Amino acid sequence: MGNEPHFDGDDYVHERDFNRLMPQLQKVKQYMEENDWVTLSELSNATGAPEASASAALRDLRKKKFGFRTVSRRYEGNGLYAYKLEPADYKEPVEPKIADDWWKHI
């Protein structure tokens, strides 16, 4: 099994699943890095991964062992979302904290 990261899941069996999931994850990552906002349907069509697997790969990319990447999500309408893999050095904006007694300083 070497030093490669391990996938999660109750039904995951390394000997059965790793050689399918790792190339799938790499295809999803590469496609997302080369494109902007992408729906699961578009990602599935481009990579050959079923939509559920493409969605799982996006979740995996958020995990530390698979790169700890930020995957942004945007509502497109009618229950459809698009996803964007942010650059590796991306830092999510932090909202400024407002003091609980802000009104005393007016």
C-alpha positions as CSV (number, residue, x, y, z in Angstrom):
1,M,0.0,0.0,0.0
2,G,3.0,2.3,0.2
3,N,2.8,5.9,1.2
4,E,-0.3,6.8,-1.0
5,P,-3.2,8.4,0.8
6,H,-6.1,6.2,1.7
7,F,-9.7,6.8,0.8
8,D,-12.5,6.7,3.4
9,G,-15.9,5.0,3.5
10,D,-17.6,2.1,5.2
11,D,-17.5,0.1,1.9
12,Y,-14.0,1.1,0.9
13,V,-11.7,-1.9,0.2
14,H,-8.2,-0.7,-0.8
15,E,-7.4,-3.7,-3.0
16,R,-10.6,-3.4,-4.9
17,D,-11.1,0.4,-5.0
18,F,-7.8,2.3,-4.9
19,N,-6.8,1.6,-8.6
20,R,-10.2,3.0,-9.7
21,L,-10.5,5.9,-7.3
22,M,-7.0,7.4,-7.5
23,P,-7.0,7.9,-11.3
24,Q,-10.6,9.2,-11.0
25,L,-9.5,11.8,-8.4
26,Q,-6.5,12.8,-10.5
27,K,-8.8,13.4,-13.6
28,V,-11.2,15.4,-11.5
29,K,-8.4,17.5,-10.1
30,Q,-6.8,18.1,-13.5
31,Y,-10.1,19.1,-15.1
32,M,-11.1,21.4,-12.2
33,E,-7.6,23.1,-12.4
34,E,-8.0,23.7,-16.1
35,N,-11.6,25.1,-15.9
36,D,-13.5,27.7,-13.9
37,W,-17.1,27.0,-12.7
38,V,-18.2,23.4,-13.5
39,T,-21.4,21.5,-12.7
40,L,-21.3,17.9,-11.6
41,S,-22.8,16.9,-14.9
42,E,-20.1,18.7,-16.9
43,L,-17.4,17.2,-14.6
44,S,-18.9,13.7,-15.1
45,N,-19.0,14.0,-18.8
46,A,-15.5,15.3,-19.0
47,T,-13.9,12.8,-16.7
48,G,-16.0,9.7,-17.3
49,A,-16.7,9.5,-13.5
50,P,-20.3,9.1,-12.4
51,E,-21.7,12.3,-10.9
52,A,-21.8,10.7,-7.4
53,S,-18.1,9.8,-7.8
54,A,-17.2,13.3,-9.1
55,S,-18.9,14.8,-6.1
56,A,-17.0,12.5,-3.8
57,A,-13.7,13.4,-5.5
58,L,-14.5,17.1,-4.9
59,R,-15.0,16.3,-1.2
60,D,-11.8,14.3,-1.1
61,L,-9.8,17.3,-2.6
62,R,-10.9,19.3,0.5
63,K,-9.2,16.8,2.8
64,K,-5.7,17.4,4.1
65,K,-4.4,14.0,2.7
66,F,-5.5,14.9,-0.8
67,G,-4.3,18.5,-0.9
68,F,-6.5,20.4,1.5
69,R,-7.9,22.5,-1.4
70,T,-10.8,24.9,-1.3
71,V,-13.7,24.0,-3.5
72,S,-16.1,26.9,-3.9
73,R,-19.8,26.3,-4.6
74,R,-22.2,28.6,-6.5
75,Y,-25.9,28.2,-6.8
76,E,-27.0,28.2,-10.5
77,G,-30.7,27.9,-9.9
78,N,-33.3,25.1,-10.0
79,G,-31.3,23.0,-7.5
80,L,-28.1,23.1,-9.6
81,Y,-24.7,24.0,-8.2
82,A,-21.4,24.8,-10.0
83,Y,-18.0,24.1,-8.3
84,K,-14.7,25.8,-8.7
85,L,-11.3,24.5,-7.4
86,E,-9.5,27.5,-6.0
87,P,-5.7,27.8,-6.5
88,A,-3.6,25.9,-4.0
89,D,-2.5,29.1,-2.3
90,Y,-6.1,30.5,-2.0
91,K,-7.1,31.8,1.4
92,E,-10.8,32.2,2.1
93,P,-11.7,35.8,2.9
94,V,-12.3,36.3,6.6
95,E,-15.2,38.5,7.6
96,P,-14.2,41.2,10.1
97,K,-15.4,40.5,13.6
98,I,-17.7,43.2,15.0
99,A,-17.6,43.7,18.7
100,D,-20.7,42.8,20.7
101,D,-20.8,46.3,22.1
102,W,-20.2,48.2,18.8
103,W,-23.1,50.5,19.5
104,K,-21.2,52.0,22.6
105,H,-18.5,53.4,20.3
106,I,-20.8,55.5,18.1
